[in-house]
């Protein structure tokens, strides 16, 4: 039950961040641009972590 509520909350945060990114690209208010900037920064952090985890896994198996 609690896990489901946490996942729903996380989903709402992600969707809200995406909405703010689109709204900011169309010239939204200052707070929307701040939320959009935070959302894009969080996406970069997740992407870098996924890339570093993937390279360490594939590097050991491929020998690259």
Buried (B, 14 or more C-beta within 10 A) or exposed (E): EEEEEEEEEEEEEEEEBEBBBEBBEEEBEEEBBEBBEEBBEEBEEEEEEEEEEEEEEEEEEEEE
